[in-house]
Amino acid sequence: MAASMTSDFTVSVSTPAPATARVQSSRPRRITPQAGRALEILGHAIEYLTDECVHHGEAMIPGNPQLEAVQLLMALNRQIYFECPETPTLRQRFRAAFNLRAAA
């Protein structure tokens, strides 16, 4: 079964940034159907490549093309996820519901 994906996402691929470069919020995100589909496809691709490595008994060492591909797909996965807007906190929802101004 062939899968095709169309989305409104523009992804710029470069070397993955170090984990300490930017701390992302741990709050949940509102994932659009397009982003959800992209995340699903990327997840399947990541799982497939890692399963292939395990099945063939390949070493996951730096310089391994499959490891680099997995890292690239994981970076794209994170990029798509963090482009989705954060879910408002309960406080933000109450303030919006009662038209209260945020304290400065």
N, CA, C and O atoms as CSV, one atom per row, in Angstrom:
chain,resi,resn,atom,element,x,y,z
A,1,MET,N,N,0.849,-1.173,0.000
A,1,MET,CA,C,0.000,0.000,0.000
A,1,MET,C,C,0.891,1.232,0.000
A,1,MET,O,O,1.724,1.397,0.891
A,2,ALA,N,N,0.727,2.072,-0.964
A,2,ALA,CA,C,1.524,3.288,-1.044
A,2,ALA,C,C,0.826,4.402,-0.288
A,2,ALA,O,O,-0.398,4.529,-0.325
A,3,ALA,N,N,1.610,5.190,0.384
A,3,ALA,CA,C,1.056,6.302,1.126
A,3,ALA,C,C,1.630,7.594,0.574
A,3,ALA,O,O,2.820,7.693,0.275
A,4,SER,N,N,0.770,8.563,0.448
A,4,SER,CA,C,1.250,9.874,0.040
A,4,SER,C,C,0.804,10.875,1.080
A,4,SER,O,O,-0.239,10.718,1.715
A,5,MET,N,N,1.610,11.905,1.242
A,5,MET,CA,C,1.287,12.873,2.262
A,5,MET,C,C,1.362,14.265,1.658
A,5,MET,O,O,2.349,14.632,1.021
A,6,THR,N,N,0.319,15.018,1.867
A,6,THR,CA,C,0.352,16.423,1.510
A,6,THR,C,C,0.035,17.196,2.763
A,6,THR,O,O,-0.874,16.840,3.513
A,7,SER,N,N,0.782,18.253,2.989
A,7,SER,CA,C,0.529,19.068,4.168
A,7,SER,C,C,0.965,20.487,3.894
A,7,SER,O,O,1.601,20.779,2.881
A,8,ASP,N,N,0.618,21.352,4.802
A,8,ASP,CA,C,0.986,22.754,4.694
A,8,ASP,C,C,2.305,23.036,5.377
A,8,ASP,O,O,2.669,24.200,5.543
A,9,PHE,N,N,3.028,22.015,5.777
A,9,PHE,CA,C,4.259,22.198,6.509
A,9,PHE,C,C,5.422,22.373,5.552
A,9,PHE,O,O,5.559,21.642,4.572
A,10,THR,N,N,6.247,23.346,5.853
A,10,THR,CA,C,7.502,23.491,5.142
A,10,THR,C,C,8.580,23.111,6.129
A,10,THR,O,O,8.699,23.721,7.192
A,11,VAL,N,N,9.346,22.133,5.796
A,11,VAL,CA,C,10.347,21.609,6.701
A,11,VAL,C,C,11.717,21.912,6.141
A,11,VAL,O,O,12.054,21.524,5.023
A,12,SER,N,N,12.500,22.616,6.942
A,12,SER,CA,C,13.872,22.860,6.535
A,12,SER,C,C,14.747,21.861,7.257
A,12,SER,O,O,14.748,21.789,8.486
A,13,VAL,N,N,15.482,21.102,6.494
A,13,VAL,CA,C,16.298,20.041,7.059
A,13,VAL,C,C,17.732,20.520,7.151
A,13,VAL,O,O,18.329,20.949,6.164
A,14,SER,N,N,18.265,20.439,8.340
A,14,SER,CA,C,19.671,20.727,8.567
A,14,SER,C,C,20.144,19.768,9.637
A,14,SER,O,O,19.402,18.878,10.054
A,15,THR,N,N,21.348,19.940,10.072
A,15,THR,CA,C,21.823,19.046,11.117
A,15,THR,C,C,21.015,19.284,12.376
A,15,THR,O,O,20.721,20.434,12.702
A,16,PRO,N,N,20.644,18.224,13.100
A,16,PRO,CA,C,19.848,18.391,14.297
A,16,PRO,C,C,20.574,19.240,15.336
A,16,PRO,O,O,21.779,19.098,15.548
A,17,ALA,N,N,19.811,20.126,15.978
A,17,ALA,CA,C,20.387,20.993,16.999
A,17,ALA,C,C,20.665,20.182,18.254
A,17,ALA,O,O,19.973,19.201,18.526
A,18,PRO,N,N,21.662,20.579,19.013
A,18,PRO,CA,C,21.930,19.890,20.267
A,18,PRO,C,C,20.735,19.988,21.200
A,18,PRO,O,O,19.974,20.954,21.148
A,19,ALA,N,N,20.573,18.988,22.051
A,19,ALA,CA,C,19.418,18.943,22.948
A,19,ALA,C,C,19.387,20.129,23.902
A,19,ALA,O,O,18.310,20.512,24.359
A,20,THR,N,N,20.527,20.718,24.214
A,20,THR,CA,C,20.567,21.828,25.152
A,20,THR,C,C,20.372,23.178,24.484
A,20,THR,O,O,20.321,24.198,25.172
A,21,ALA,N,N,20.261,23.212,23.163
A,21,ALA,CA,C,20.166,24.477,22.452
A,21,ALA,C,C,18.872,25.220,22.780
A,21,ALA,O,O,18.885,26.445,22.904
A,22,ARG,N,N,17.763,24.507,22.921
A,22,ARG,CA,C,16.488,25.154,23.174
A,22,ARG,C,C,15.630,24.220,24.006
A,22,ARG,O,O,15.448,23.053,23.660
A,23,VAL,N,N,15.110,24.735,25.092
A,23,VAL,CA,C,14.245,23.931,25.951
A,23,VAL,C,C,12.811,24.179,25.522
A,23,VAL,O,O,12.346,25.319,25.521
A,24,GLN,N,N,12.110,23.116,25.159
A,24,GLN,CA,C,10.728,23.230,24.721
A,24,GLN,C,C,9.787,23.004,25.904
A,24,GLN,O,O,10.122,22.304,26.860
A,25,SER,N,N,8.633,23.597,25.820
A,25,SER,CA,C,7.624,23.444,26.856
A,25,SER,C,C,7.100,22.013,26.856
A,25,SER,O,O,7.002,21.367,25.812
A,26,SER,N,N,6.773,21.541,28.034
A,26,SER,CA,C,6.241,20.183,28.144
A,26,SER,C,C,4.712,20.187,28.123
A,26,SER,O,O,4.083,19.153,28.347
A,27,ARG,N,N,4.115,21.352,27.853
A,27,ARG,CA,C,2.656,21.419,27.790
A,27,ARG,C,C,2.144,20.708,26.544
A,27,ARG,O,O,2.825,20.674,25.519
A,28,PRO,N,N,0.951,20.142,26.633
A,28,PRO,CA,C,0.372,19.468,25.462
A,28,PRO,C,C,0.145,20.456,24.313
A,28,PRO,O,O,0.075,21.667,24.520
A,29,ARG,N,N,0.034,19.926,23.135
A,29,ARG,CA,C,-0.141,20.736,21.930
A,29,ARG,C,C,-1.451,20.388,21.244
A,29,ARG,O,O,-1.957,19.274,21.374
A,30,ARG,N,N,-1.992,21.349,20.516
A,30,ARG,CA,C,-3.163,21.105,19.671
A,30,ARG,C,C,-2.644,20.678,18.307
A,30,ARG,O,O,-2.095,21.486,17.558
A,31,ILE,N,N,-2.821,19.428,18.001
A,31,ILE,CA,C,-2.271,18.865,16.767
A,31,ILE,C,C,-3.364,18.838,15.707
A,31,ILE,O,O,-4.422,18.241,15.901
A,32,THR,N,N,-3.093,19.490,14.592
A,32,THR,CA,C,-4.043,19.524,13.485
A,32,THR,C,C,-4.077,18.143,12.820
A,32,THR,O,O,-3.161,17.341,12.999
A,33,PRO,N,N,-5.120,17.875,12.065
A,33,PRO,CA,C,-5.158,16.591,11.353
A,33,PRO,C,C,-3.961,16.392,10.418
A,33,PRO,O,O,-3.445,15.280,10.306
A,34,GLN,N,N,-3.516,17.460,9.746
A,34,GLN,CA,C,-2.372,17.343,8.846
A,34,GLN,C,C,-1.101,17.027,9.636
A,34,GLN,O,O,-0.313,16.171,9.233
A,35,ALA,N,N,-0.905,17.720,10.758
A,35,ALA,CA,C,0.276,17.461,11.587
A,35,ALA,C,C,0.202,16.059,12.180
A,35,ALA,O,O,1.213,15.362,12.265
A,36,GLY,N,N,-0.983,15.651,12.586
A,36,GLY,CA,C,-1.154,14.312,13.138
A,36,GLY,C,C,-0.802,13.233,12.131
A,36,GLY,O,O,-0.158,12.240,12.470
A,37,ARG,N,N,-1.223,13.431,10.899
A,37,ARG,CA,C,-0.911,12.460,9.844
A,37,ARG,C,C,0.588,12.430,9.574
A,37,ARG,O,O,1.171,11.360,9.400
A,38,ALA,N,N,1.216,13.620,9.538
A,38,ALA,CA,C,2.663,13.683,9.322
A,38,ALA,C,C,3.408,12.991,10.455
A,38,ALA,O,O,4.364,12.255,10.209
A,39,LEU,N,N,2.979,13.220,11.694
A,39,LEU,CA,C,3.610,12.579,12.844
A,39,LEU,C,C,3.428,11.062,12.794
A,39,LEU,O,O,4.332,10.304,13.145
A,40,GLU,N,N,2.247,10.636,12.351
A,40,GLU,CA,C,1.983,9.202,12.240
A,40,GLU,C,C,2.898,8.551,11.204
A,40,GLU,O,O,3.471,7.490,11.455
A,41,ILE,N,N,3.033,9.183,10.050
A,41,ILE,CA,C,3.886,8.636,8.987
A,41,ILE,C,C,5.344,8.611,9.435
A,41,ILE,O,O,6.047,7.622,9.226
A,42,LEU,N,N,5.792,9.696,10.049
A,42,LEU,CA,C,7.176,9.736,10.534
A,42,LEU,C,C,7.413,8.679,11.604
A,42,LEU,O,O,8.464,8.038,11.626
A,43,GLY,N,N,6.448,8.496,12.485
A,43,GLY,CA,C,6.573,7.475,13.523
A,43,GLY,C,C,6.713,6.085,12.936
A,43,GLY,O,O,7.530,5.288,13.397
A,44,HIS,N,N,5.913,5.792,11.913
A,44,HIS,CA,C,6.014,4.484,11.258
A,44,HIS,C,C,7.371,4.310,10.578
A,44,HIS,O,O,7.961,3.230,10.626
A,45,ALA,N,N,7.861,5.375,9.947
A,45,ALA,CA,C,9.158,5.294,9.268
A,45,ALA,C,C,10.284,5.082,10.278
A,45,ALA,O,O,11.191,4.285,10.037
A,46,ILE,N,N,10.229,5.788,11.402
A,46,ILE,CA,C,11.242,5.626,12.461
A,46,ILE,C,C,11.207,4.205,12.998
A,46,ILE,O,O,12.248,3.569,13.163
A,47,GLU,N,N,10.014,3.713,13.268
A,47,GLU,CA,C,9.870,2.350,13.788
A,47,GLU,C,C,10.383,1.321,12.786
A,47,GLU,O,O,11.045,0.358,13.173
A,48,TYR,N,N,10.086,1.515,11.508
A,48,TYR,CA,C,10.525,0.585,10.474
A,48,TYR,C,C,12.047,0.530,10.408
A,48,TYR,O,O,12.632,-0.552,10.377
A,49,LEU,N,N,12.689,1.698,10.388
A,49,LEU,CA,C,14.151,1.729,10.285
A,49,LEU,C,C,14.822,1.113,11.511
A,49,LEU,O,O,15.806,0.385,11.378
A,50,THR,N,N,14.300,1.398,12.696
A,50,THR,CA,C,14.904,0.812,13.897
A,50,THR,C,C,14.668,-0.695,13.944
A,50,THR,O,O,15.551,-1.443,14.365
A,51,ASP,N,N,13.499,-1.149,13.521
A,51,ASP,CA,C,13.241,-2.591,13.467
A,51,ASP,C,C,14.182,-3.280,12.479
A,51,ASP,O,O,14.671,-4.377,12.748
A,52,GLU,N,N,14.434,-2.639,11.342
A,52,GLU,CA,C,15.358,-3.200,10.357
A,52,GLU,C,C,16.762,-3.327,10.942
A,52,GLU,O,O,17.442,-4.329,10.722
A,53,CYS,N,N,17.186,-2.323,11.676
A,53,CYS,CA,C,18.522,-2.377,12.301
A,53,CYS,C,C,18.602,-3.537,13.288
A,53,CYS,O,O,19.585,-4.278,13.307
A,54,VAL,N,N,17.577,-3.690,14.096
A,54,VAL,CA,C,17.566,-4.768,15.083
A,54,VAL,C,C,17.508,-6.121,14.389
A,54,VAL,O,O,18.217,-7.052,14.773
A,55,HIS,N,N,16.661,-6.231,13.366
A,55,HIS,CA,C,16.500,-7.501,12.652
A,55,HIS,C,C,17.808,-7.939,11.987
A,55,HIS,O,O,18.147,-9.122,11.998
A,56,HIS,N,N,18.532,-6.994,11.416
A,56,HIS,CA,C,19.793,-7.312,10.740
A,56,HIS,C,C,20.980,-7.317,11.697
A,56,HIS,O,O,22.095,-7.651,11.295
A,57,GLY,N,N,20.755,-6.954,12.946
A,57,GLY,CA,C,21.827,-6.965,13.936
A,57,GLY,C,C,22.891,-5.911,13.702
A,57,GLY,O,O,24.052,-6.098,14.063
A,58,GLU,N,N,22.493,-4.808,13.101
A,58,GLU,CA,C,23.453,-3.747,12.814
A,58,GLU,C,C,23.764,-2.956,14.077
A,58,GLU,O,O,22.902,-2.768,14.936
A,59,ALA,N,N,24.992,-2.502,14.176
A,59,ALA,CA,C,25.405,-1.688,15.316
A,59,ALA,C,C,24.938,-0.253,15.100
A,59,ALA,O,O,25.083,0.309,14.014
A,60,MET,N,N,24.383,0.318,16.143
A,60,MET,CA,C,23.934,1.703,16.077
A,60,MET,C,C,25.083,2.595,16.528
A,60,MET,O,O,25.103,3.081,17.659
A,61,ILE,N,N,26.032,2.800,15.632
A,61,ILE,CA,C,27.204,3.616,15.936
A,61,ILE,C,C,27.173,4.873,15.074
A,61,ILE,O,O,26.550,4.878,14.012
A,62,PRO,N,N,27.837,5.936,15.517
A,62,PRO,CA,C,27.882,7.152,14.692
A,62,PRO,C,C,28.456,6.843,13.306
A,62,PRO,O,O,29.407,6.074,13.170
A,63,GLY,N,N,27.867,7.449,12.301
A,63,GLY,CA,C,28.301,7.206,10.930
A,63,GLY,C,C,27.455,6.170,10.218
A,63,GLY,O,O,27.527,6.055,8.994
A,64,ASN,N,N,26.649,5.408,10.957
A,64,ASN,CA,C,25.746,4.426,10.362
A,64,ASN,C,C,24.643,5.189,9.618
A,64,ASN,O,O,23.939,5.991,10.232
A,65,PRO,N,N,24.480,4.956,8.315
A,65,PRO,CA,C,23.481,5.696,7.544
A,65,PRO,C,C,22.053,5.527,8.079
A,65,PRO,O,O,21.263,6.472,8.063
A,66,GLN,N,N,21.730,4.323,8.550
A,66,GLN,CA,C,20.374,4.120,9.075
A,66,GLN,C,C,20.176,4.906,10.361
A,66,GLN,O,O,19.095,5.449,10.586
A,67,LEU,N,N,21.184,4.977,11.199
A,67,LEU,CA,C,21.088,5.765,12.421
A,67,LEU,C,C,20.908,7.242,12.076
A,67,LEU,O,O,20.100,7.931,12.699
A,68,GLU,N,N,21.644,7.723,11.102
A,68,GLU,CA,C,21.505,9.108,10.677
A,68,GLU,C,C,20.113,9.376,10.117
A,68,GLU,O,O,19.548,10.445,10.346
A,69,ALA,N,N,19.558,8.415,9.386
A,69,ALA,CA,C,18.206,8.564,8.849
A,69,ALA,C,C,17.186,8.622,9.981
A,69,ALA,O,O,16.264,9.436,9.943
A,70,VAL,N,N,17.343,7.769,10.983
A,70,VAL,CA,C,16.436,7.774,12.133
A,70,VAL,C,C,16.532,9.109,12.858
A,70,VAL,O,O,15.509,9.679,13.239
A,71,GLN,N,N,17.747,9.615,13.054
A,71,GLN,CA,C,17.923,10.897,13.730
A,71,GLN,C,C,17.296,12.038,12.934
A,71,GLN,O,O,16.715,12.953,13.517
A,72,LEU,N,N,17.407,11.992,11.621
A,72,LEU,CA,C,16.800,13.003,10.768
A,72,LEU,C,C,15.276,12.964,10.879
A,72,LEU,O,O,14.631,14.003,11.023
A,73,LEU,N,N,14.707,11.762,10.812
A,73,LEU,CA,C,13.257,11.622,10.936
A,73,LEU,C,C,12.765,12.064,12.305
A,73,LEU,O,O,11.701,12.673,12.415
A,74,MET,N,N,13.531,11.764,13.351
A,74,MET,CA,C,13.150,12.186,14.695
A,74,MET,C,C,13.203,13.710,14.829
A,74,MET,O,O,12.359,14.301,15.502
A,75,ALA,N,N,14.181,14.342,14.195
A,75,ALA,CA,C,14.271,15.803,14.219
A,75,ALA,C,C,13.070,16.420,13.501
A,75,ALA,O,O,12.509,17.410,13.970
A,76,LEU,N,N,12.677,15.842,12.371
A,76,LEU,CA,C,11.497,16.323,11.644
A,76,LEU,C,C,10.234,16.133,12.483
A,76,LEU,O,O,9.355,16.995,12.498
A,77,ASN,N,N,10.152,15.005,13.178
A,77,ASN,CA,C,9.018,14.717,14.046
A,77,ASN,C,C,8.896,15.787,15.130
A,77,ASN,O,O,7.812,16.319,15.369
A,78,ARG,N,N,10.023,16.097,15.786
A,78,ARG,CA,C,10.010,17.132,16.824
A,78,ARG,C,C,9.644,18.488,16.253
A,78,ARG,O,O,8.886,19.237,16.869
A,79,GLN,N,N,10.177,18.815,15.076
A,79,GLN,CA,C,9.901,20.110,14.459
A,79,GLN,C,C,8.411,20.275,14.180
A,79,GLN,O,O,7.839,21.324,14.475
A,80,ILE,N,N,7.791,19.266,13.626
A,80,ILE,CA,C,6.353,19.327,13.340
A,80,ILE,C,C,5.565,19.451,14.637
A,80,ILE,O,O,4.639,20.258,14.725
A,81,TYR,N,N,5.925,18.655,15.645
A,81,TYR,CA,C,5.198,18.694,16.917
A,81,TYR,C,C,5.295,20.071,17.572
A,81,TYR,O,O,4.288,20.608,18.031
A,82,PHE,N,N,6.492,20.642,17.619
A,82,PHE,CA,C,6.672,21.919,18.299
A,82,PHE,C,C,6.152,23.106,17.497
A,82,PHE,O,O,6.046,24.207,18.038
A,83,GLU,N,N,5.824,22.910,16.212
A,83,GLU,CA,C,5.167,23.962,15.443
A,83,GLU,C,C,3.682,24.054,15.763
A,83,GLU,O,O,3.046,25.062,15.457
A,84,CYS,N,N,3.126,23.020,16.371
A,84,CYS,CA,C,1.718,23.029,16.764
A,84,CYS,C,C,1.556,23.933,17.991
A,84,CYS,O,O,2.431,23.956,18.856
A,85,PRO,N,N,0.443,24.682,18.076
A,85,PRO,CA,C,0.252,25.587,19.213
A,85,PRO,C,C,0.033,24.812,20.512
A,85,PRO,O,O,-0.537,23.721,20.519
A,86,GLU,N,N,0.503,25.407,21.606
A,86,GLU,CA,C,0.312,24.792,22.918
A,86,GLU,C,C,-1.145,24.909,23.337
A,86,GLU,O,O,-1.823,25.875,22.985
A,87,THR,N,N,-1.622,23.930,24.085
A,87,THR,CA,C,-2.956,23.967,24.647
A,87,THR,C,C,-2.962,24.991,25.778
A,87,THR,O,O,-2.061,24.977,26.617
A,88,PRO,N,N,-3.959,25.883,25.821
A,88,PRO,CA,C,-3.991,26.871,26.893
A,88,PRO,C,C,-4.148,26.203,28.266
A,88,PRO,O,O,-4.786,25.159,28.404
A,89,THR,N,N,-3.547,26.842,29.268
A,89,THR,CA,C,-3.679,26.321,30.627
A,89,THR,C,C,-5.095,26.578,31.120
A,89,THR,O,O,-5.851,27.329,30.504
A,90,LEU,N,N,-5.442,25.956,32.219
A,90,LEU,CA,C,-6.767,26.152,32.814
A,90,LEU,C,C,-6.959,27.623,33.171
A,90,LEU,O,O,-8.036,28.180,32.958
A,91,ARG,N,N,-5.924,28.250,33.711
A,91,ARG,CA,C,-6.000,29.682,34.061
A,91,ARG,C,C,-6.275,30.525,32.816
A,91,ARG,O,O,-7.109,31.430,32.850
A,92,GLN,N,N,-5.583,30.233,31.730
A,92,GLN,CA,C,-5.792,30.996,30.495
A,92,GLN,C,C,-7.206,30.800,29.964
A,92,GLN,O,O,-7.813,31.742,29.454
A,93,ARG,N,N,-7.731,29.594,30.079
A,93,ARG,CA,C,-9.099,29.333,29.609
A,93,ARG,C,C,-10.129,30.073,30.453
A,93,ARG,O,O,-11.093,30.618,29.914
A,94,PHE,N,N,-9.934,30.099,31.792
A,94,PHE,CA,C,-10.853,30.832,32.656
A,94,PHE,C,C,-10.803,32.331,32.354
A,94,PHE,O,O,-11.838,32.992,32.268
A,95,ARG,N,N,-9.597,32.852,32.197
A,95,ARG,CA,C,-9.468,34.275,31.887
A,95,ARG,C,C,-10.145,34.606,30.558
A,95,ARG,O,O,-10.815,35.632,30.444
A,96,ALA,N,N,-9.980,33.764,29.575
A,96,ALA,CA,C,-10.610,33.992,28.278
A,96,ALA,C,C,-12.132,33.904,28.396
A,96,ALA,O,O,-12.850,34.685,27.772
A,97,ALA,N,N,-12.619,32.963,29.188
A,97,ALA,CA,C,-14.059,32.774,29.346
A,97,ALA,C,C,-14.701,33.961,30.055
A,97,ALA,O,O,-15.827,34.340,29.732
A,98,PHE,N,N,-14.001,34.545,31.008
A,98,PHE,CA,C,-14.548,35.655,31.781
A,98,PHE,C,C,-13.972,37.003,31.356
A,98,PHE,O,O,-14.172,38.008,32.038
A,99,ASN,N,N,-13.262,37.023,30.238
A,99,ASN,CA,C,-12.698,38.254,29.676
A,99,ASN,C,C,-11.881,39.028,30.707
A,99,ASN,O,O,-12.003,40.248,30.817
A,100,LEU,N,N,-11.063,38.324,31.445
A,100,LEU,CA,C,-10.204,38.958,32.431
A,100,LEU,C,C,-8.865,39.286,31.790
A,100,LEU,O,O,-8.387,38.566,30.913
A,101,ARG,N,N,-8.278,40.361,32.232
A,101,ARG,CA,C,-6.963,40.733,31.734
A,101,ARG,C,C,-5.894,39.980,32.519
A,101,ARG,O,O,-6.046,39.717,33.711
A,102,ALA,N,N,-4.833,39.646,31.840
A,102,ALA,CA,C,-3.708,38.990,32.513
A,102,ALA,C,C,-2.982,40.034,33.363
A,102,ALA,O,O,-2.741,41.156,32.918
A,103,ALA,N,N,-2.642,39.649,34.582
A,103,ALA,CA,C,-1.926,40.557,35.469
A,103,ALA,C,C,-0.526,40.771,34.935
A,103,ALA,O,O,0.168,39.815,34.591
A,104,ALA,N,N,-0.120,42.006,34.867
A,104,ALA,CA,C,1.199,42.305,34.310
A,104,ALA,C,C,2.281,42.280,35.336
A,104,ALA,O,O,3.445,42.513,35.012
